[in-house]
């Protein structure tokens, strides 16, 4: 399949099967296929918002995996890096000479004819992608947008625009971010040592992959100066000049006078084309100011007027599970967030603290045993702005437990720092424990953080 003509492949509708269609990246591509008139079916292990949305739009979704799903009229099978080579559906497709294609190859097929703006990095890529796509949309460029989260405006990870641009989240977790033929522009939000098992457990390999990603750009590259050292050898002599953004005064796109408001953030931005003062962003957190700067740098580079950018930023309604207010309980706000890495957790809690919350009940579901093992020290210290921490069992995401790397160990280590912390039994029964804590009247906000099923706890509490 690597030698196929991607543009030709994407041009003709097909009967296509997605293995693991419930994942956010797979569901976005399945929705795009539906929009373009393809017959779409897929298998999943559970029902979620994505499967419900796909079913409502005409997809056939099987809530189990089975070789019978690969009928002889299936013309293509899509899989992700989460699907092993011995998966029965994948093996059946290959035994019948049905073309199989990786998710990133299908993404490449749909985006190769377009001027693609790709956003990658360890953190912030979903918000930056959605924000940049929204700016282009409100500027009447009608971009194709594929985000790694459910965009509030469209209640979907997809906006199937038909304009000349695509705005794409480029996933580095499995090296999909380098599987593009070329990019019009590339944005790099930050780098941390995540998903190293896919890079030979070598940080240099990870950095080299981001260099490959940036060198795919033909028109511009934007990089956050706050977190990436511009003197690093791996970033020298790229194919495009770097436009730096951040709060460092040496940045090309420089934010200053940053303020927290009742609804989000406000800041002034110096740019090579002149200042943007009193920029309004309806998202809380210093990290979202950086995400906005990445979107501003790309928007100006492709020639959008400053006023269009300002209006796009001000009207952006966010991405679900990114500091999302899901409701209240006894007048206490319940916040749901996807944060599952210590850096993200610290950023969320700092944003709530700067918003004015002083007694934060922070509930966290660690995601993957390997991540907890590799970042245990950072995990222990990322709850500084929380008044009380509740830790749920690790959401393994298919990983087996690792000795001394469970939630019990995390709780003990947090206790050793003198922080008030409680080990919660599980998501299904945690509501009773959390409600009892809330009934004490000590807390002014509750935030649920994690990439697993802790989102269900947030919704139950809000109900």
MIKOL-119096 format. One record per residue (C-alpha): x, y, z; residue in one letter. Coordinates in steps of 0.5 Angstrom, whole numbers, plus 500, padded with zeros to 3 digits. Each point is the difference from the previous one (the first is absolute). Example, Ala and Ser with C-alpha at 12.3 -4.5 7.8 and 13.67 -1.06 7.14 Angstrom:
! MIKOL-119096
525491516A/502507498S/
This chain:
! MIKOL-119096
500500500X/506505501X/500501492X/493501499X/498507497X/497503506X/496506496X/497495496X/499495505X/496505504X/496503494X/496494499X/495497505X/501493503X/497495505X/505501506X/500497507X/504503506X/503495505X/499504507X/495506497X/498502507X/507504500X/500507499X/505500494X/497494497X/493503501X/502507497X/502496494X/494496500X/496506500X/504503494X/498494496X/493500501X/500508498X/503498494X/495494498X/504494502X/496494503X/503500508X/500494505X/505499505X/501496507X/501502507X/500497507X/495505503X/495506498X/502507501X/499507498X/503498493X/497494499X/493503501X/502506495X/502495495X/494496500X/496506500X/503502494X/499493496X/506496502X/499493502X/504499507X/501493503X/501500507X/505494500X/506498496X/498494495X/503497493X/493500498X/500507499X/505500494X/495498495X/503499493X/496507498X/505503505X/505504495X/505503505X/501499508X/503505504X/504499506X/504504505X/506499504X/496497506X/498494496X/505494500X/502497494X/497493502X/493504501X/495495497X/496505496X/507503497X/503493498X/493498497X/501506495X/507499498X/498492499X/495503495X/504505497X/496505502X/504507501X/502502507X/502507501X/503503507X/496506502X/505505499X/500497492X/493502500X/501507503X/506501495X/495498494X/495505502X/505506501X/505499495X/496504495X/499506505X/505505503X/500496507X/502504506X/502495505X/501500508X/504496504X/503499507X/499497506X/495505503X/495505497X/500497493X/492499501X/498507502X/505503495X/498496494X/492502502X/502507501X/504501494X/494496496X/495505503X/504506498X/500498493X/493498500X/497506503X/505504495X/496496494X/505495498X/496494501X/506496502X/500492502X/501499507X/502494503X/501501508X/502495505X/494502505X/492502499X/500507498X/494503503X/498504494X/499494496X/499495506X/505496496X/507499498X/499501493X/498506496X/500498493X/501507496X/501500493X/505506499X/508500498X/502499508X/500494504X/502501508X/502493503X/502498507X/507496498X/501494505X/507499503X/498494504X/501495494X/504504496X/494502495X/502507500X/505499495X/496496496X/498505495X/503502493X/501507502X/497505504X/498508498X/501502508X/503496506X/499502507X/503497506X/497501507X/506497504X/503493501X/501496507X/502493500X/494496499X/498494496X/508498500X/498493499X/499502492X/506503500X/505495502X/499503507X/505505498X/498508500X/505502495X/496495495X/494504502X/503507499X/502497493X/493498498X/498507502X/505503496X/498496494X/493502501X/502508500X/504498494X/494498496X/497507500X/501504494X/498507502X/501501507X/501497507X/498503507X/503497506X/499502508X/506504502X/498499508X/501492500X/505499494X/507502500X/501504493X/508498501X/499493500X/504496494X/494496498X/496507498X/505503496X/500501493X/493498499X/497500493X/495507502X/502505504X/497500507X/495505503X/501499507X/494502505X/499500507X/501505506X/507500499X/501508498X/505497494X/494496497X/498503493X/493499503X/500502507X/494500506X/501505505X/495503505X/497494501X/493500504X/495495503X/493502499X/493497502X/500496494X/507499498X/506504498X/502507497X/507502497X/504504496X/504497494X/506503496X/500498493X/505501494X/494503497X/498505506X/497499507X/493497502X/498503506X/495497505X/499493497X/494497503X/500492501X/495496503X/504495503X/504500506X/507499502X/507503498X/501493495X/494502496X/503507499X/506496497X/495496496X/497507497X/507503498X/501493496X/493501496X/502508500X/507499497X/497495494X/494504499X/504506498X/505496496X/494498496X/498507499X/494501504X/498507502X/502502508X/492501501X/498494497X/505496505X/498504506X/492498499X/502493499X/504500506X/494503504X/495496497X/503493501X/496496505X/505494501X/501493500X/496495505X/504497506X/505506500X/498504506X/493499498X/494502505X/496494500X/495503506X/500501507X/498496506X/497504506X/503506497X/507498499X/503499493X/501494497X/506500495X/502494495X/507500497X/504495496X/506502503X/504494502X/508502500X/503503506X/501507495X/493500498X/497499507X/504505503X/498505494X/493498502X/500502507X/504506499X/495502496X/495499505X/504503505X/501507496X/492500499X/499501507X/499493503X/504499506X/497493503X/500495494X/498493501X/505497494X/498493498X/505496495X/499494497X/508498498X/500497493X/504494498X/505497505X/506502496X/499507500X/499500507X/506496501X/504505495X/497506503X/499498508X/504506503X/497505495X/493497502X/501501507X/502507500X/495502495X/494502505X/503506503X/494504499X/495495502X/497500507X/498493500X/502494495X/496494499X/504495496X/496494496X/503493498X/504501494X/497499493X/504495497X/498501492X/502493499X/506500504X/501495505X/502503507X/507501502X/502499507X/501506505X/497504494X/493500502X/495506503X/502497507X/507502499X/498507498X/496501506X/505498505X/505505496X/496506500X/498498507X/508501502X/500507497X/494502505X/495500495X/493498502X/498494495X/495495500X/500493496X/493499497X/498493499X/498501492X/496504496X/493497501X/500501507X/504506501X/494505499X/498498508X/507502502X/501506496X/493502502X/502499508X/506505499X/496505496X/494500506X/506502505X/499507496X/508501500X/500500492X/498505495X/502496494X/501493498X/504498494X/500493497X/506498496X/503494496X/499497493X/496494502X/493499502X/501506506X/495504496X/494496502X/502502507X/499507498X/494499496X/497496506X/502506505X/497505496X/493496499X/
